[in-house]
Amino acid sequence: MTAHRACQIAALVVSLLFLASYLTYHYHHGATRFLGVGLVRPLYFTILTSHTILAIAIVPLVFLSFYRAFRGDFVRHRRIARITLPLWLYVSITGVIVYLMLYHIYPHG
């Protein structure tokens, strides 16, 4: 339980640092247009849309999961964490896919 707590706190801190750096970057840089064409374009925007919606939805779930664990309400923590974990993983993985597609596979040159 101690290792789980330490890993989850570390994951939350790293996620918050990433979110702060992401928002700061996009505040100063603005949006980057996706240059892919053909079938990859709707694929990219489908991934981006699902990623964005779930990235917003995951925030209260993460804090609720953390809060319940912090209070020692492990029965309710497990119940919400079973939803939070797969969504958090999806958001993390699709975020990397969006980044790779936008900046490495179809870069601006």
ABEGO torsion letter per residue (X at the ends): XAAAAAAAAAAAAAAAAAAAAAAAAAAAAEBBBBABBEAAAAAAAAAAAAAAAAAAAAAAAAAAAAAAAAAGBAAAAAAAAAAAAAAAAAAAAAAAAAAAAAAAABBAX
